Amino acid sequence: MQLRDIQYALMVAKELSFSKAAQKLSVSQPALSQCIKKLELELHAPLFFRENHTLKLTAAGELFVKEGGEILKRSQQLTQEISIIAGKREDNLRIGISPFYGNHYLPRMIPAFRRQHPQVKLDIVESYSANLEELIVNDELDFCMLPLPLHHREIEHLPIYQEQILLAIPPQHRLHAHLTPAMSNGLPFMDLRLARNEPFVFLKPEQKFTSMGLRLCEEAGFEPQIVFETMNWDTVNALVATGMGVGFVPEILIGTTVTGEPPTYCRILAENTTRSYVVAYKKGRGLAAAAHQFIRIAQSSFHSKDRPAG
């Protein structure tokens, strides 16, 4: 039995389809079927069976998947540890982040990290949170940076910072008259109940923040009148600036460029207006020293003094 045999069997178990598994593994279906058949002969037990044209795991197959996954994980960990000891591994970090946060925060992180670790190659994958979690679980990323909550139990996390959520109001809007004056160069406050009759620009339902935005409105006693949904907070910010409606945005957008006059940003008079932004990685997977250094730089970048006032 070879590690490749285990990888092939685990992919068939994941896809429950030889054709889909073969496509993911970039091998022919006959070659994959032959590999599984040979493995079953060696184990003296079938791993899969068909029921109503559906591929399913046998009891032996379920045990093989469980233990085989542990074998692959230990093999990968052992390889990494031996390579580090031998000093022959070329440092490489595979990092995931959403396009929005990549645009706003990677320029703060990467130059600082490169100055300290010029030999480390960074492979940045920009995607949305749900996909990043899948990549972590499938060992295709070392770690990723994303907001809570996480949906996979196989993932652990370390805190980076608490992200402040603000209400953005179009320039020259009537709500300006209801803003609570800011203190010591901070941001003004707004009672969200005063925006109950305003049109809202929202993120799409599949975005993690949407449930938080709906919860804030519900706690203020109303259901938001959503006139437009988007996948990107930059778009929310830009549309609010045009007067299309009000919207929730993260604090990082203060001071960013929009066409015309920017929105007015205010803190929300409510509880739980922040959300945790974290580094997520697979349970049991050790992080290299370079990864820990990148995380420290990320934490420093998110809390840096050149962040917007407020």
N, C-alpha and C positions, 0 to 999 in steps of 0.2 A: 504493500500500500504506500502510495506517495502522497505528499501534500496536495499535489494537483488533483488527485482522485477525490480527496476530501472537499476541495474547493468546488469541483464539478458537482458533487452530490449535494452540497449545500445550496448551490445556485438552482438546481432542479427543485429542491425542496422549497426554496423561496418563491420561485415562479410557478411551481406546480404545472410546468409545461416544458417538455424537452425542446420544442422549437424556440420558445422564448429564452430559455436558459442558454441554448446554443448561440443565439444571437447576442446575448449579453457577454458570453465568454469568447465570442469571435472564433468559434469552431463549428464544424459541420454537425448537423444533427446525428448522422450515422456514427460519427466518431464519438460523440457524447454518449449515445446509447450503448455503444460497444464498451466504453469506459465504465459505465454504471453496471453493465452486465458482468464484466470481469470483476468488479469490486464485490458484487453480490455473490459470485462464485467463491471468491476468496473468503468472504465472511460466512458462507454457507447459510445465507438468509436473504430473502428479498427485502429491499428497502422501500419499494413503491408498488402500488397496485392500482388498477383502474376500477372505478365504480360509477356506473351511469356516465361513461365517457369523461369522467373527471379523475385526474391523477391525485392519489392520496398517499400519505406515508403509512407504512406498516409500523407496528410497535418497535421493531428493530430499527426502522428508519428514523423514528422519533428519537430513540436513544442515540443513534449515530449522529444526527444533527446536533443534539445537545453537546455530546462529548467531542464531536469533530470541530465544532466552533471553538471550544476551549483549546483544543490542540493547535488550531491555526493561530489563535491569539497568543498562546505561549510561544509558539514558533517565532512569531513576529517580534514579541518582546525580547526573546533570547537573541535573535539576530541583531536587534538594535543595541542591546546591552553589550554583546561581544564586539560589535563594530565600534562602539564608543571606547571600549577598553583598548582595542587594537589601534585606535586613532586613525582608521582608514576610511571612515564614513564621511562622505561629503555632506556637510550640514545643509538641510533643506527643510523649510517649514511650509506646510500646506495650510493656509488660513482662509476661513470663510467669513464673509461679511455681506450685508445687503448693499445694493447699489447706492442707496441714499447715504448710509453711514460711511461707505467707502469714499464717496465723493467729498464728504465733509470732514472725515477724521483721518483717513489714510495719509493725506499730505502732512499731518501733524506727527504721525507715528513713524512712517517709513524712513524719512531722512535721519531722525534721531537714532533709530535702530541700526541703520547702515553705518553710521559713524562708529558705533560700538562693535558691530559684527559685520564688517565688509565681506567676509568669506561666506556668509550664510545666504543661500538662495531662497527668495520668497516666492511662493506660488500662491497668488491671491485668486480666490474663486468668489465672484460676486453673484449672489443669488438671493432669493427670498427665504425667510426663516424656516418654513416647512421643509424646503429642499435642503437647506444647510443641515438641518437635523438628520435627514436621511443620509447625507454624505458622511456625517460623523458616525452614525450607527454602522455604516458600511465600510468604515476605515478608509474613506477616501479623503478625509481631512484630519489634520492633527488637532485643530481646535477651530472654533468659530466664535464670532462676537455677535450677540443678538439679544433682544429683550426677553424677559420672562413673560408668560410661563413657558416651560418646555413640555413637550408632549411625549417624549420617549423616556421610559424609566431607565434605559441603558446609559443615559447621559448625566454627567455630573457638571457642576458649574462653580465658578469663582466670581465674586462681584467685581465690577469695574466702577460703576457709579449709579447714582439715582438720577434718572432723567426727569427734569421738570417739564410738565405739559402746560402750555399756555393757551389762552384764547386770543386769536388774531382777529382784529376788527378793521374793516376798510378805513382808509383815511377819510377824514371829514364826516364820519358816521355819527348819527344821533346818539349812539351809546357812549360817545366820548364824554358827554355831559354827566354820565353816571359813574365815571371812574373814580375810585378812591385815590387821592394823591399819593405818589410814591414817596418813600422815605429813604434818605441817605443814598441818593443816586440809584435806587432800585427801580422796580417796575410797579406801576399802579395795580390795583386790585379791581376785580369785577365780580358782582353777584351774578352768577350764571342764569338765575331766574329772569333777569332783565332781557335775556336773549331768546326767550321762549317763542316769540313770534318772528324771529329772524330766519332767513334761509341759511342752511348750513352746507358747506363743502366738506365732504367726508372721505376717508379712505374706504376702499372696497371691503366687503364683509370678510374676505379671506385674510385680510391684514390683521395682525395681532392686536393693534391698538383699537380697532373698531369697537370691540366689546367694552373697552374702558371708556371710550367716548360716549357710547350709548348709556353706560352706567352713570356717568357724570350728569347727563341730561335727565335721566330717570330720577336721580337723587334730588335734582333741582325741580322736579315736579312736572316734566314735560317730555314729549317725544319729539326729537328734532325733525324739522322740515328739510330733508336732504334733497338738494337740487342737483347735485353732481357728485359722483364718486370717482376716485382715482387710485392708482397703486403707489403714488409718490407724494411725499409730504412737500416737496418743492412745488409741485403743481397746486396743492392746496394753498400754499403761501402766495403763489403768483395770482391765483384766481381771487383770493380774498383782496389782494391789492387792487384788482380791477373793480371791486365793489360787488362781485357776484354773490357774496354772502360772508358769514363769519365762519371760522373754523378752528379746530384744535391743531396746534403745531408744537414741536419740541423746541426747547430754548436755543438750540444751536442755530436756528434760522434767524435769530436777531442779527441784523447787520448784513445779511446776504443780499445780493443784487436782485431786484425785481424791476420790471418795466414801470416807470412812473414813480409815484410816491409810495413808500412801503406801508404795510399795515401797521397799526398800533398793537403792541403786544401787552397783555396784562395777565397777572396771576389770577387764579380762580379761587374765589372764596368757598372752598369746599375741602373735605378731607380726602386723603389719598389721591393727590394730583401728581404724584410721581410714579415712575415705574422703574424696576431694576433692569439695568443693562449688564450682561454678564459674558464671561468667557465660558464656553461649553465644550466639553470633551468626553470621550467615551469612558465609561467606568472601567477601572482596572488598567487603563492605558496611561503609562507614565509619560510626563511631559519632559522634553529635553531642557537643558539649562538655557539654551537660546530661546525656547518657547517661553519660559518663565521670565526672561529678560524682556521679551516683546510684550508680555502681559503687564509688566511693571511700567513700561513706557506707555502702553495704552491707558493704564490707570492715571498716569501723570498727565497725558494729553487731554483726557476727558475732564480733568480738574485744573487744567493749566490757567495761569493768571490772565492769559489773553482771551479767555472766554468772555462772552458778553456780560455786562454788568447786570446785577439783579439777583 
